[in-house]
Structures are given as structure tokens and as C-alpha cells.
Amino acid sequence: MDKFGAMQAFVRVAEKGSFSAAAKERGIGQPAVSKLISALEDELGVELIHRSSRSISLTDAGRDFYGSAVRILDDYENVSSRIGRAHAAPKGLVRLSVQPTFARLHVVSKLSAFFERYPDLAVELGSSTERHPSRIIDDGFDIAIHSGDLPDSDLVVRRIGQTMEILVATPQYVARYGAPNAASELRNFPSIAYMQNGAVLPWSFGDTANIIQIVPRGALRTGDLEQLRMGVLEHLGIAQAPAWLFAAELREGTVVRLLSPLERTIPIMAVRPASRRVPTKVRILIDHLEACFALCFQFNPHVSDQQPKPMPLRGSKASH
């Protein structure tokens, strides 16, 4: 039995939650994966995976073995990269969980230089937008990019940039409704609400000790950042969003920032499971993204003075 191959197959089945998905990823048939794991179970003398017609789940022994197998595989990758292959280029696949709009606007464009430098590396982008970053192991990802506050978890966090959480609207919207002069006035303006897990997220202003929260009111509610972005560009309302979502529009003046003194800084983080050592290929991708973000004003904490200044607005409170 190929013990190493069987261990790799088991880890991917556990992370994918599917024999067929793991087989497709490895480019082999599902029976071959089943045979590898059955042989592994025979070798260990225990059942690792409960199988049913609808789903699979790890046994207690399977969960114990999974943690050890991940560490062994990560150790092997680190050792193979360090010993005897010091001058060899890294190889393999990095699975990155990232919000789709963030990926489209700020990740994909940065991969050309990465692939040119590391031609034997591949990056798989995926997303679970409604799920907590701690689920990246369950979803089979090596790492996730997370924007904003992160609840307590067992994840290892590395800050790779920052952005501002801002209020935005189009000049056409401001011309029609005016601009708020205080957070308390926002309730009187048409807004675009962002939904998460079926609930409207309140807008937050200020620091943790003096936080102000406003529940936005408006005809449009969405759990999709791209739809929120388009709603703003269609003059449907004010929205609170990370500055990276409107980086191009802010430069061009097609959207403007409102109540700038109330803006707050939120981190952009790379998060990964604490139970794993960081493989070389993962560290390389994180390093590359951090270096790229350092050149972008919306992510770099050291060049905030280069950000476009908010357009001064004059307007009265909307009456509707």
C-alpha cells in the first residue's frame, strides 16, 4: 500500500466531505480513492470514515488521525522544500478562500506576476461568503482572506493590509437628496442595506469604546457586495462598505465619501488553521499579496496621506 498516497487521499476526502470530489481533484477514479482509504483502515485496524448513501463523516479515530495526518503532510512539504531542494521552485496547489468581489477587483490582477515567478504553483480561488473563516478546514482551503473584525477563534492571523470602512453615494444621489451632516440623520436618507445570515447588518461608526450603530433603511437589501456596489452606482442609496469596493470609482469621482470623520480602519487579514504549519507555497502566496497590497493606497497603512481627499459636499437633510 502507498501509505503516503493513502494519507493524502484520506485528508482530502475529510476536507472535501466527498470521495468523488477528492478523486476528481487527484485525477483518478472514485473506486481508487475508496480502495486507498480502505487499505489504510485495514492497516490501522480501525474505521476512519462512516459511509452512507447520502453522506460521509469521520469517526472518533478518523478525527484523531486527520490531525496527525495533516501535520505529517505539512512537515513533509516543509522538509522537502528545505532539505535537498533549497534551489528548487515550490510546486503544488494553494486553495484560497476569498470574497468573490474582492478576488475580482484585487486578487486576480495580482496573480500574473506570481505565476511568472512561480510557474509550478497553482492557485484555486473559492468562497463561502456566509460562513465563518474558521470553516476553511471543513471547506478544504489552505488559507482565507478576511476583511474586518474577526471573532475569537483558533485561527492564526496575519495582517496583510488595511482599508477604511466608508459611507459612499454618487454625486447624482447627493444632488437629489442632499448629504447627511451627522450619523443621526442617516435614518432619513434612502440607503442600501447589506444582509448576512438573513439579517440586516447595522452600520458601525467610531471605536470599540464609543461605537455608534445605525440600522440602514432603504428599498434595496442584499447579501452580495457586487449588487450593493451596483446599487450605489445606480443612485439607489447610501451604502457603508470597505473602501476597496469603490477604489476605482473614488479615484474617478463617480462616487463620493460622506461623513468622513466617522470612518474607521478595518484590517485585511490572511487567516489559516492553527493546527497546521504553514507550507512554503502558502507562505509565498501570502508574502506576494502583502507586497502587492503595500503598493495600493487602499490597503497600505503607510501611504494613507496619498488617498484621494473626500469631495466637500453641501446639502440639506432629505425630506421624504
N, C-alpha and C positions, 0 to 999 in steps of 0.2 A: 504493500500500500504506500502511496505517496502521502506520507503523513503531513508534510508541509502544505501540499496542494489541498488535502482534505481539510486542514485547519483553515486555509484561506476560504475555501468554499463554505465552510460552516459559518465563519464570521460574516460573509456577505449574505447568506441566507438569513441569519439572525437580524442583520441590519435592514435588509430589503423586505423581510417578512414573507418571502416567496421563493420557492425553488426555481420556478420558471424565470423570475426576474434575475436571480443570481446566475442562472445558466445562460441567459441571453447576454448578460454583461461579460461573462467569461468566453462567450463564443462557442459553447458546447451545448449538447442536448440536456434536457432536464433529467433523463434517466442516469446520465453520467454523474450529475451532481448528487442525486439521491444515492447512487452507489458509493460515492466517496464518503458521504456522511454516514451511511450505514456501516461501512468498513471502519470508520472512526469510532462509532458507537460500539462495534464488536471489539475493537482494540481496547477501549476503555472499560468495557463491561457495564456500561450504563446507557440509558436512553437520554439523549441530549435535546431532542425535539419531539413534542407532541404533534402528531399529524392527524388531521381530519379532512373531510371532503371540502370544507369551506375555509379553513384557516390552519395556521401552524402557530405554536407557541413554545418557548423554551421551558424545559423542566428546571427544577432547582439546580440539578447538576449542570444543565446547559448554561444557565446564567453564570454559575461559578466558572465554568470552562471558558465562556465567552470573554470574561475579563482577563483571564490569564492568556488566552489566545491572542487578544489584541495587543497586549504588552509584548508577547513574544514576536509577533509580526512587526511591530514598530521597532523593537530592539534590532531585529534582523535588518530592517531597512536602514536604520541609522548606522549600524556597524558596516554594512555593505557599502554605504556611501563614504565612510571614513577610512576604512582599512582596505588597502589594496586597490581602491578605486578613487583615490584622492583627486585624480585629474580627469575622472570620467564625468560626463554631464549627467545630471539627475534625469531619471526616467519615471514614467508612470502617469497615473491619473489623479488629479485633485478634484474632489467633489465639493463645490462651494454653494452654500445656501445664501441667496441674496434676493432682496425685494426686486421684483421684475422691472419696475420703472427705474430704480437705482442702477440696476445692471445695464439697462438700455442706454441710460444717459451717461453713466460714469465708470462702468467696468469694461464693457465690451471694447470700447475705444482704446483701452489701455492694454489690451492683450496682444496686439500686433508686435510690439517691442518685446513683450515677454516670450512669445513663441519664437521670435527671431533669435533671442539669446539662449532659449532652452528648447530646441527643436524636438526633443524626445519627451517633453512633458505635454499633457493634455489637461484641459480644464472642463469639467462638467458643471454647468450652471443649473440650479434648480431653486425652488422656493416653496415654502409652506407659510404663506403670508399671515395666516390666522393663528399660527402655532408659536409657542414659546421657543426661544433659541435652544433651551435645554433639550429639545426633542431632536436635535441634529443627529444624535447617535441612532435613535429609532428610525430616522428618515434616511440613514446611510450616508450622511455628509461628513466630510473631514473638518469643515470649518464653516462658520456663518459670519456674515457682516450684519451688524445690528446698529441701528441709529436710535439714540435716545436712552432714557434710563433703563437699567437692567435690574429686575428684581433679584434678590438673593438666590444664588444657585451654586452648583458645583462646577461651573464653567470657569476656564482660565480666560481672562480678558486682557487684550492688548489694544490700547488706544492708538488708532492709526490716522486720526484726524478729528475735526470738529466742524460743526455747522451752526448756523443761527436758526432758531425757530421764529418765524416771522409771520406777520399778517400781510396779505397781499390782495390787491384788486387791480383792475385795469383802469387806465385814465378815463375811459368811457363810462365805467361804473361810477367813478368819483364825480364826473361831470353831471351825472344824473341824480345821484343820491347824496353827494357831499362826502365828507370824511369825518370819522369819529374823532373827538378830542380827548376822550377818556375811555377806559375799558368798560365802564358802566354804560356807555352809550351804544355799545356793540349790539345790545339786545334789540335796538331799534332799526338795525340795518339787515337787509337780506344777506344771508350767509350760506356757505356750503359746509355741511357737517360731514365729518369723517366717522364711519362706523367701524366698530371692532367687536367681534363676538355678539353681534346683534344689538349693540348699544351705541349711542352717540357719545363720542369722546369729548369731554369738556375742553375748552381752550384754557391753557395754563400760562400765567404770567408771573414774573418775579422769581425770587429764590425760594428754597425749601421752607425757610423760616417765615416768609411773608408771601406765600403763594396766593394768587387770585385766580379763581376759576369762573369761567363764563360758559354756559351751555349755548352753543350757536343755534340760531333759528333760521330756517330757510326752507325753500321748496325742494332743494336737492340734497339728498343724503346718499353717501356711497362708501363702500369699503375698499375702493380701488383708487390708488393715488393718481393713476393716469386719468381717470374720469374726473377726479377732483381738479386736476390741473386743467383739463379741457373746460370744466365748468367755469373756472375763473376766467379763462381766455375768451369764453363766450359771454362774459359780463354778467354771469348769473348771481354772483355774490362775492363777499369777502371770504377768504379761507386762511386758516393757520396751517403752515406747512414748513418743512425744513427748507432752507434757502437753496439747497442743491436742486430741488424740484423745479425751481424757476431761474436757475443760473443764467441761461441764455436770454430769457425774457427780461430779467433785471438789467443785464448789460445793454439790451436793445431799447429799454424803456417801454416795452409793451405791457409790463406790469409795474406797479409801484408799491413801496412798503408803507404801511400805516402804523402809527403808534410805535415808532422805532425805539423810544426809551424803554418800552416794556419787553423788548426782545430778550430772549435768554439763549445761552450757549448750550448745545447738546453734543455729546461725544459721538464719534463714529468708531465702532469697535470691531475688532476681529475676535470672535469667541470660539473656543474649542473645548472638547471634553477634558476635564482634569484627569480622568482615568487613563489618558493616552499621553505618551511622549510625543512631542511634535516632530513628525517626519521631516526630513530635509526638504522634500518637494513642497510641503505645506508652508514651511518657514520661508522658502524662496518666494512663493506667491504673496505671502503677507508683506515681506520686505519690498517687493515690487510695487504693490498697491500703495503702501505707505509712502514710498519715494515719489510715486506719481501724484498722490494727493497733496504732497508738500509743495507742489508746483501750482496748485489750484487755490485761488483765494478763498473759495467757499469751504475748503477743508483744512487749510493751513492756519494754525493759531498764531503764526509769526508774521503773517502779512495781512492782518485784518485791516490795517490802515490803507490797503490798496483796494478794498471793496468799494464798489460804486456807492456814492452817497445817496440816501433816500431823497426822492423828489419832494420838495416842500409843497404841501397841499393846503388849500384853503377850502373850506366847505362847511356847510351847516349840518346840523343833525337831520337825518332823514325823517320825513314826516309821512308815515304810512302805517 
